[in-house]
């Protein structure tokens, strides 16, 4: 029998639960599976903001609460565990919530699968489980986990712990005696696509505020991205590879997932910058200088965050992710899953932003907010510096 393009031959008989299913990627995955005839349950803390087919079920809940997730597992064949917290920006600095969602939440998901007879779990992990600022060229899944104490941010550390737990749970007997839990993990690069709501709006915001005036790192540094539709394809293939029809070939395995085209981070976004009518920056700063700046902004956030909504321009982790070469081989995903990423570019992303009124224009309210942030930060730094002689005397 020939496989369908997505490799989802038996999807019509399956019920999928998607944690974090109302986010950008989760919703896109849900709609793709729904078109193939699957029954879908979206589990999230907030309802979907995008248009969603009526027969997709939404359950509001929090993976930190086992009671919430446990009662939703009845009749589920496969779980896509996407929900996480702390990936970028200000979120990266909330260590307590990151730990609770990414580690304890994942433990709750695993427990619920075993208790309620769910036989397949695909975990959406990250490149960062092996990357901590070191150069990696064409790395593969044989790379060891980065030692936990070397992770430059709490998100990456907790995602690593969660992935370890998921893969360790592979082969656990289900309580109802129906078989065992099979698990695998996908490690995607940075996600992009029209409507992406985490990274791209922040980048466009920086462009429109006039902050995007420089690039950094070597022009030869290379990173990777993954289009949302390629990531959807990889998840569908991974779910199929956990079935008995595919001899559970992905069970207990991790896979790097990207478009398979390493590119300089800033050159990747050039079409977006220029497509919105802005000039691409000519100034290039040393990576070490930008890293030090990110360190200072993190300190400011820790000090004033409790009483002022200060968004760090960059965190140290983001500087590493965008300025240090790290890209990976897709060979294992291609061999085990049949993953063949399609080519995409940023044209549809540019069109999406333009259709919503973005493009080169003066936005006085944005400039006022930027000025307020700068003035507040400068005043705070001046205040701190004024106390230094007293402290040192």
Secondary structure, 3 states (H helix, E strand, C coil): CCCCCCCCCCHHHCEEEEECCCCHHHHHHHHHHHHCCCEEEEEECCCCCCCCCCCCEEEECCCCCHHHHHCCCCCCCEEEECCCCCCCHHHHHCHHHHHHHHHHHHHHHHHHHHHCCCCEEEEECCHHHCCCCCCEEEECCCCCCCCHHHCCCHHHHHHHHHHHHHHHCCCCECCCCCCECEEEEEEECEEECCCCCCCHHHHHHHHHHCCCCEEECCCCCCECEEEHHHHHHHHHHHHHHCCHHHCCCCCCEEEEECCCCCECHHHHHHHHHHHCCCCCCCEEECHHHHHHHHHHHHHHHHHHCCCCCCCCCCCHHHHHHHHCCEEECCHHHHHHHCCCCCCCCCHHHHHHHHHCCCCCCCCHHHHHHHHHHHHHHHHHHHHHHHHHHHHHC
